[in-house]
């Protein structure tokens, strides 16, 4: 029903920036979007979320002021702009979607993209 394709991961030095993209296809109307990350040996962690209109935007405390979630509605693409990257940001980053904001869980997930921040 909803498909997600990520791009933009890579290797970056501490203090640098990276922008992740997630192309959303299928039934995109009313979907609620999120970014998550998971480091080796650690539990999956919420990073940011928001709607296509920019409402209901949330950030994890660990990324507030550094990361920004945005979207291009015409391209059905959601972005995660990551600035002032730290080694602890190293993880596999996933984009995800729910049918709507009130859904209990994120039902759709991208394949994940590796972000590595060197010290």
C-alpha positions as CSV (number, residue, x, y, z in Angstrom):
1,X,0.0,0.0,0.0
2,X,2.9,2.3,0.8
3,X,6.5,1.9,-0.4
4,X,9.5,3.7,0.8
5,X,12.9,4.0,-0.9
6,X,15.8,5.7,0.8
7,X,18.9,7.4,-0.4
8,X,21.6,9.7,0.8
9,X,23.5,7.7,3.5
10,X,27.2,7.7,3.6
11,X,30.4,8.5,5.4
12,X,30.9,12.0,6.9
13,X,33.3,13.5,9.3
14,X,32.2,14.8,12.7
15,X,30.7,18.3,12.3
16,X,29.6,17.7,8.8
17,X,26.2,17.4,7.2
18,X,24.2,14.9,5.4
19,X,20.7,14.8,3.9
20,X,18.7,11.7,3.7
21,X,15.8,11.3,1.3
22,X,12.9,8.9,1.3
23,X,10.7,8.6,-1.8
24,X,7.2,7.6,-0.7
25,X,4.9,5.9,-3.2
26,X,1.5,4.1,-3.2
27,X,-1.2,5.5,-1.1
28,X,0.5,8.6,0.3
29,X,-2.6,10.6,1.2
30,X,-2.8,11.3,5.0
31,X,0.3,9.2,5.7
32,X,2.4,10.2,8.7
33,X,6.2,10.1,8.3
34,X,9.0,9.2,10.6
35,X,12.7,8.7,10.8
36,X,14.3,6.1,13.1
37,X,17.8,4.8,13.6
38,X,19.5,1.8,15.0
39,X,23.1,1.4,16.0
40,X,24.7,-2.1,16.3
41,X,23.7,-3.7,19.6
42,X,21.3,-1.0,20.4
43,X,17.5,-0.7,20.3
44,X,15.8,1.1,17.4
45,X,15.5,4.8,18.3
46,X,13.0,7.4,17.2
47,X,14.6,10.4,15.5
48,X,11.9,12.7,14.0
49,X,8.4,12.7,12.5
50,X,6.0,14.9,10.8
51,X,3.1,15.2,8.4
52,X,3.1,16.3,4.7
53,X,1.7,19.6,5.8
54,X,4.4,20.1,8.4
55,X,2.1,19.7,11.4
56,X,2.8,17.5,14.3
57,X,6.5,17.7,14.0
58,X,8.6,16.0,16.7
59,X,12.3,15.4,17.4
60,X,14.2,13.2,19.7
61,X,16.1,15.3,22.3
62,X,19.4,13.9,21.1
63,X,18.9,15.6,17.7
64,X,17.0,18.7,18.4
65,X,18.6,21.8,16.9
66,X,20.7,19.6,14.6
67,X,18.3,17.6,12.5
68,X,15.3,18.8,10.5
69,X,12.6,16.8,8.9
70,X,11.1,18.3,5.8
71,X,9.2,17.3,2.7
72,X,8.6,18.0,-0.9
73,X,5.0,17.2,-1.5
74,X,5.2,17.4,-5.3
75,X,8.0,14.8,-5.3
76,X,6.4,12.7,-2.5
77,X,9.7,12.8,-0.8
78,X,10.6,13.3,2.9
79,X,14.0,14.5,4.0
80,X,16.1,14.4,7.1
81,X,18.7,17.1,7.1
82,X,21.4,16.2,9.6
83,X,23.8,19.0,10.6
84,X,26.6,19.1,13.2
85,X,26.9,15.3,13.0
86,X,28.5,13.5,15.9
87,X,30.1,10.0,16.0
88,X,27.2,8.9,18.2
89,X,24.8,9.6,15.3
90,X,26.3,6.6,13.5
91,X,23.6,4.1,12.8
92,X,21.4,2.6,10.1
93,X,18.6,5.2,9.4
94,X,15.2,4.1,8.4
95,X,12.3,6.1,7.0
96,X,8.8,4.9,8.0
97,X,5.2,5.7,7.5
98,X,1.9,5.2,9.1
99,X,-1.5,5.3,7.3
100,X,-2.3,8.3,9.4
101,X,-1.1,10.1,12.5
102,X,-3.5,8.2,14.8
103,X,-2.4,4.8,13.7
104,X,-0.8,2.8,16.5
105,X,2.4,1.8,14.7
106,X,4.5,2.5,11.7
107,X,3.5,-0.2,9.3
108,X,5.8,0.7,6.4
109,X,9.5,0.8,6.4
110,X,12.3,1.6,4.0
111,X,15.3,-0.6,3.6
112,X,17.6,1.5,5.7
113,X,20.7,3.5,4.9
114,X,24.0,3.5,6.7
115,X,25.2,6.8,8.2
116,X,28.7,6.7,9.5
117,X,30.3,9.7,11.3
118,X,34.0,9.5,11.8
119,X,35.7,11.2,14.8
